[in-house]
Amino acid sequence: MTILEELDKFVLVEFSGDFSKKSLEPDEDLLEQGIIDSLGIMKLILFIEETFSIKVLDEEIVPENFQCLNSMVKFVERKIQNK
């Protein structure tokens, strides 16, 4: 499963509430639409750290890294490369 697929599946199951959707749009603004809130970001960070074996630093917890699936994928890829 790709990083995008892992994140998409997690966000759909944990936050979307719309079980008819099979996937989210990669550029869909999850924060603006209220799909993910501040508590959701913390849950998402735990998932990302456990799933991809990376550590998210406090200064990296900014909206730009978690706004949409594409931004999360880029963030995770950067973290994996810099391990």
Secondary structure as GFF3:
##gff-version 3
##sequence-region A 1 83
A	DSSP	alpha_helix	3	11	.	.	.	ID=ss1
A	DSSP	pi_helix	12	16	.	.	.	ID=ss2
A	DSSP	alpha_helix	38	52	.	.	.	ID=ss3
A	DSSP	three_ten_helix	58	60	.	.	.	ID=ss4
A	DSSP	alpha_helix	63	66	.	.	.	ID=ss5
A	DSSP	alpha_helix	69	81	.	.	.	ID=ss6
###
